[in-house]
Amino acid sequence: MRAVLQRVTRASCTVDGEITGEIAAGFLVLLGIEDADTAEDLQWLANKITGMRVFGDENGLMNKALADVNGDILLISQFTLFAQTKKGNRPSFLRAAKPDKAIPMYEQMVQTLETLTGKKVATGIFGADMKINLLNDGPVTIVMDTKDRDNH
């Protein structure tokens, strides 16, 4: 499982001109799921997302987590995070999980994040052509991969 975590002052997802999810300050999370991902990967990543201390404290240091600032999450499925670009100029997405695996894991991530935060998680629509609007704060952008835990 791979996630791109962006600290935002606001973010929204639009599909066919309709807003499907929108948040004020918090995290925009782009989530990629691969076939090898497990429930353990999901739990590890959810805990990392909710515990990540990248919000400013009273001294301006990145020392507060999402709950400390009453932040929200916009979670967007993003199979392109598993693009393989080794050969040629057209990426391959073979590592990305197919919908029959990815959809239930994405839905479980929504539920897990809601449980951990005690708040509703805003979302896009899995597999849709989504337009994401965000105001990156900092900018602070962090990439996490459950298969590379020792470096995160």
Disulfide bonds with the S-S distance in Angstrom:
none
